[in-house]
Amino acid sequence: MRIIFSRKGFDSASGGGPSPIVEGRPLSLPIPAGAGSRTTFGDLGLGAHAAKASRGRLAADDLCHHDPMFLGNGTCLFGQCGAAQTHLSNRGVGLGDVFLFFGLFREDGGDPHHRIFGYLEVGAMLNLTGEVPDRLIEHGHPHALAMHASNDTIYSGPGEEARRASDALRLTAAGASPSVWNRPPWMARGGLSYHDRADRWLRGGRLKSVARGQEFVADVGRRKAPREWLARVLDEIRAS
C-alpha cells in the first residue's frame, strides 16, 4: 500500500496566496486554468475568495483547474499527467492506494501552513490516450476536456473534503515555516519520495518538505502503524 501526499491548490506561485479557512472550514482554491476548463471560480462559489487570495488578479469569472473534483456521491476524480504522473507510475501507485491532498492555507489573522484537506482511495485508473468516457466530459473534468500530456490519467474512487480545519490535519509544525512538518511517527528517513536528502529529516520528528513538486509517495507495505495513522486521518476528514 502507498500513501501519496499530493500538493494542490493556491500558494504564492500558483494563484498568489494561501487558500482560506472560512468559519473553521478549509476551502481549497483550485489553481487558475491552463488547458481544458469550463469551470469558473464563481461556479464553485469561490469567486470572492479567489479575488482576495490573489490580491485582485483573479475574479469570479476566471476559469480554474477544478481538480481534484469531489462529487456529491462521495466519489473523487483526480487527474495527473507529465512528470508527476510518470513519478506515480514509477512508484507503482495503483488500486487501493490513498492520495492525501494537502495545500497552503491561512485563516484570517493566522499563520500560513500546510494542511490535509481531502483524500481519494484509488478504485479505478483510466489512461486518457484512448476514448474519454462521456461521464467525465459531462462532469467537466479538465483532464477529460483537453489532453495535458501524452500520459494523462484520471484516478477515481471514494473521496471527500475535510469539513473542519482540525489540528489533526495540520502538517506544519507550530511556529515553523509552512514547509517544516511534524512528520508521522511511522515515517523514517528515506520513507518519502523526493525527500532523500539527510538534511530534510530534522530532529524532534520534523521534516523539511521540498519547496516544489506535487506527488510525494510513501510505500508503507503491510505495516500496521501507517495504516492506523491513515485510518485516523480519514476519520478526521469524514467528521462533520
C-alpha positions as a Python dict, from the first residue, in 0.01 Angstrom:
ca = {
    (1, 'M'): (0, 0, 0),
    (2, 'R'): (109, 355, -75),
    (3, 'I'): (12, 686, 81),
    (4, 'I'): (61, 981, -154),
    (5, 'F'): (93, 1333, -16),
    (6, 'S'): (-45, 1529, -310),
    (7, 'R'): (7, 1908, -317),
    (8, 'K'): (-287, 2100, -463),
    (9, 'G'): (-443, 2447, -471),
    (10, 'F'): (-325, 2804, -427),
    (11, 'D'): (13, 2911, -296),
    (12, 'S'): (244, 3207, -359),
    (13, 'A'): (344, 3073, -703),
    (14, 'S'): (7, 2935, -815),
    (15, 'G'): (-275, 3180, -752),
    (16, 'G'): (-82, 3425, -537),
    (17, 'G'): (-152, 3327, -177),
    (18, 'P'): (-287, 3064, 62),
    (19, 'S'): (-634, 2917, 36),
    (20, 'P'): (-866, 3043, 310),
    (21, 'I'): (-1013, 2883, 619),
    (22, 'V'): (-1366, 3019, 649),
    (23, 'E'): (-1578, 2962, 960),
    (24, 'G'): (-1349, 2677, 1057),
    (25, 'R'): (-1360, 2502, 719),
    (26, 'P'): (-1067, 2481, 474),
    (27, 'L'): (-1162, 2594, 123),
    (28, 'S'): (-903, 2477, -126),
    (29, 'L'): (-884, 2719, -418),
    (30, 'P'): (-813, 2543, -749),
    (31, 'I'): (-523, 2691, -944),
    (32, 'P'): (-601, 2914, -1245),
    (33, 'A'): (-687, 2715, -1556),
    (34, 'G'): (-449, 2627, -1831),
    (35, 'A'): (-591, 2395, -2095),
    (36, 'G'): (-936, 2245, -2087),
    (37, 'S'): (-1163, 2413, -1836),
    (38, 'R'): (-1521, 2529, -1841),
    (39, 'T'): (-1547, 2591, -1465),
    (40, 'T'): (-1504, 2935, -1312),
    (41, 'F'): (-1423, 3024, -953),
    (42, 'G'): (-1773, 3167, -938),
    (43, 'D'): (-1926, 2835, -1043),
    (44, 'L'): (-1772, 2682, -730),
    (45, 'G'): (-1880, 2968, -506),
    (46, 'L'): (-1517, 3072, -463),
    (47, 'G'): (-1507, 3397, -661),
    (48, 'A'): (-1466, 3636, -367),
    (49, 'H'): (-1212, 3407, -201),
    (50, 'A'): (-1006, 3377, -520),
    (51, 'A'): (-1008, 3755, -562),
    (52, 'K'): (-890, 3810, -204),
    (53, 'A'): (-620, 3539, -211),
    (54, 'S'): (-486, 3658, -548),
    (55, 'R'): (-495, 4025, -444),
    (56, 'G'): (-739, 4105, -720),
    (57, 'R'): (-561, 3926, -1004),
    (58, 'L'): (-841, 3668, -1030),
    (59, 'A'): (-1217, 3709, -1016),
    (60, 'A'): (-1535, 3503, -1015),
    (61, 'D'): (-1548, 3478, -1395),
    (62, 'D'): (-1192, 3343, -1432),
    (63, 'L'): (-1157, 2978, -1525),
    (64, 'C'): (-997, 2739, -1278),
    (65, 'H'): (-844, 2390, -1291),
    (66, 'H'): (-1115, 2208, -1093),
    (67, 'D'): (-907, 1909, -984),
    (68, 'P'): (-935, 1714, -760),
    (69, 'M'): (-1309, 1709, -818),
    (70, 'F'): (-1524, 1589, -529),
    (71, 'L'): (-1867, 1473, -640),
    (72, 'G'): (-2185, 1471, -436),
    (73, 'N'): (-2198, 1091, -425),
    (74, 'G'): (-1876, 1058, -224),
    (75, 'T'): (-1656, 998, -528),
    (76, 'C'): (-1340, 1189, -616),
    (77, 'L'): (-1192, 1235, -964),
    (78, 'F'): (-827, 1336, -985),
    (79, 'G'): (-619, 1386, -1298),
    (80, 'Q'): (-243, 1380, -1331),
    (81, 'C'): (0, 1397, -1622),
    (82, 'G'): (355, 1471, -1730),
    (83, 'A'): (648, 1418, -1494),
    (84, 'A'): (421, 1391, -1189),
    (85, 'Q'): (222, 1106, -1345),
    (86, 'T'): (543, 936, -1454),
    (87, 'H'): (661, 952, -1092),
    (88, 'L'): (335, 796, -969),
    (89, 'S'): (363, 521, -1229),
    (90, 'N'): (727, 451, -1148),
    (91, 'R'): (639, 423, -780),
    (92, 'G'): (368, 169, -858),
    (93, 'V'): (73, 379, -743),
    (94, 'G'): (-250, 197, -820),
    (95, 'L'): (-567, 38, -686),
    (96, 'G'): (-612, 62, -311),
    (97, 'D'): (-355, 337, -263),
    (98, 'V'): (-463, 662, -98),
    (99, 'F'): (-398, 1021, -203),
    (100, 'L'): (-395, 1273, 82),
    (101, 'F'): (-445, 1614, -76),
    (102, 'F'): (-271, 1898, 105),
    (103, 'G'): (-215, 2265, 36),
    (104, 'L'): (-123, 2603, 180),
    (105, 'F'): (-394, 2757, 399),
    (106, 'R'): (-440, 3055, 626),
    (107, 'E'): (-721, 3172, 850),
    (108, 'D'): (-771, 3547, 890),
    (109, 'G'): (-517, 3658, 1147),
    (110, 'G'): (-341, 3323, 1144),
    (111, 'D'): (-20, 3187, 1001),
    (112, 'P'): (16, 3023, 658),
    (113, 'H'): (59, 2648, 691),
    (114, 'H'): (24, 2320, 507),
    (115, 'R'): (-271, 2101, 591),
    (116, 'I'): (-452, 1797, 453),
    (117, 'F'): (-792, 1891, 308),
    (118, 'G'): (-916, 1575, 137),
    (119, 'Y'): (-847, 1223, 21),
    (120, 'L'): (-902, 977, -262),
    (121, 'E'): (-882, 599, -229),
    (122, 'V'): (-796, 469, -575),
    (123, 'G'): (-1068, 237, -703),
    (124, 'A'): (-1003, 282, -1076),
    (125, 'M'): (-748, 434, -1312),
    (126, 'L'): (-814, 549, -1666),
    (127, 'N'): (-549, 639, -1922),
    (128, 'L'): (-695, 914, -2138),
    (129, 'T'): (-495, 841, -2452),
    (130, 'G'): (-792, 636, -2572),
    (131, 'E'): (-1158, 731, -2586),
    (132, 'V'): (-1267, 954, -2298),
    (133, 'P'): (-1586, 838, -2126),
    (134, 'D'): (-1883, 1072, -2168),
    (135, 'R'): (-1940, 1084, -1790),
    (136, 'L'): (-1602, 1254, -1737),
    (137, 'I'): (-1680, 1510, -2005),
    (138, 'E'): (-2023, 1571, -1852),
    (139, 'H'): (-1860, 1637, -1514),
    (140, 'G'): (-1635, 1890, -1686),
    (141, 'H'): (-1315, 1739, -1554),
    (142, 'P'): (-1028, 1941, -1708),
    (143, 'H'): (-820, 1637, -1799),
    (144, 'A'): (-1118, 1492, -1986),
    (145, 'L'): (-1185, 1815, -2176),
    (146, 'A'): (-831, 1854, -2313),
    (147, 'M'): (-517, 1644, -2312),
    (148, 'H'): (-246, 1798, -2094),
    (149, 'A'): (24, 1541, -2179),
    (150, 'S'): (60, 1207, -2354),
    (151, 'N'): (19, 1019, -2024),
    (152, 'D'): (-294, 1194, -1895),
    (153, 'T'): (-455, 970, -1631),
    (154, 'I'): (-762, 1003, -1412),
    (155, 'Y'): (-782, 829, -1075),
    (156, 'S'): (-1125, 776, -922),
    (157, 'G'): (-1273, 624, -610),
    (158, 'P'): (-1415, 712, -270),
    (159, 'G'): (-1306, 1058, -156),
    (160, 'E'): (-1416, 1355, 49),
    (161, 'E'): (-1310, 1704, 154),
    (162, 'A'): (-1250, 1793, 517),
    (163, 'R'): (-1534, 1985, 677),
    (164, 'R'): (-1320, 2138, 950),
    (165, 'A'): (-964, 2263, 984),
    (166, 'S'): (-865, 2049, 1279),
    (167, 'D'): (-517, 2034, 1427),
    (168, 'A'): (-508, 1663, 1340),
    (169, 'L'): (-494, 1752, 969),
    (170, 'R'): (-226, 2021, 1001),
    (171, 'L'): (114, 1920, 866),
    (172, 'T'): (316, 2232, 950),
    (173, 'A'): (474, 2237, 1296),
    (174, 'A'): (354, 2512, 1531),
    (175, 'G'): (557, 2829, 1495),
    (176, 'A'): (751, 2696, 1194),
    (177, 'S'): (759, 2793, 829),
    (178, 'P'): (497, 2610, 620),
    (179, 'S'): (745, 2359, 479),
    (180, 'V'): (857, 2230, 822),
    (181, 'W'): (623, 1946, 911),
    (182, 'N'): (557, 1730, 1211),
    (183, 'R'): (609, 1401, 1034),
    (184, 'P'): (402, 1095, 1126),
    (185, 'P'): (583, 872, 1379),
    (186, 'W'): (599, 585, 1129),
    (187, 'M'): (775, 792, 862),
    (188, 'A'): (1151, 744, 883),
    (189, 'R'): (1434, 887, 676),
    (190, 'G'): (1408, 776, 315),
    (191, 'G'): (1042, 685, 353),
    (192, 'L'): (901, 958, 127),
    (193, 'S'): (987, 1015, -237),
    (194, 'Y'): (1172, 1337, -326),
    (195, 'H'): (1294, 1360, 34),
    (196, 'D'): (1611, 1153, 27),
    (197, 'R'): (1850, 1422, 149),
    (198, 'A'): (1957, 1368, 508),
    (199, 'D'): (1925, 1736, 598),
    (200, 'R'): (1550, 1723, 535),
    (201, 'W'): (1498, 1484, 826),
    (202, 'L'): (1519, 1716, 1125),
    (203, 'R'): (1544, 1646, 1495),
    (204, 'G'): (1231, 1633, 1701),
    (205, 'G'): (1033, 1431, 1448),
    (206, 'R'): (1022, 1705, 1187),
    (207, 'L'): (1059, 1704, 810),
    (208, 'K'): (1168, 1987, 581),
    (209, 'S'): (940, 1927, 283),
    (210, 'V'): (1056, 2017, -66),
    (211, 'A'): (955, 2360, -195),
    (212, 'R'): (806, 2239, -522),
    (213, 'G'): (669, 1912, -652),
    (214, 'Q'): (324, 1759, -649),
    (215, 'E'): (327, 1391, -558),
    (216, 'F'): (527, 1252, -263),
    (217, 'V'): (489, 875, -225),
    (218, 'A'): (532, 671, 92),
    (219, 'D'): (535, 295, 26),
    (220, 'V'): (413, 158, 360),
    (221, 'G'): (364, -202, 251),
    (222, 'R'): (169, -401, 508),
    (223, 'R'): (295, -212, 812),
    (224, 'K'): (38, -162, 1085),
    (225, 'A'): (140, 181, 1217),
    (226, 'P'): (97, 373, 887),
    (227, 'R'): (-239, 208, 826),
    (228, 'E'): (-363, 302, 1173),
    (229, 'W'): (-241, 660, 1125),
    (230, 'L'): (-414, 678, 786),
    (231, 'A'): (-739, 546, 932),
    (232, 'R'): (-733, 825, 1193),
    (233, 'V'): (-669, 1087, 924),
    (234, 'L'): (-957, 960, 709),
    (235, 'D'): (-1189, 956, 1011),
    (236, 'E'): (-1093, 1319, 1079),
    (237, 'I'): (-1162, 1419, 718),
    (238, 'R'): (-1501, 1249, 724),
    (239, 'A'): (-1600, 1403, 1059),
    (240, 'S'): (-1869, 1671, 1037),
}
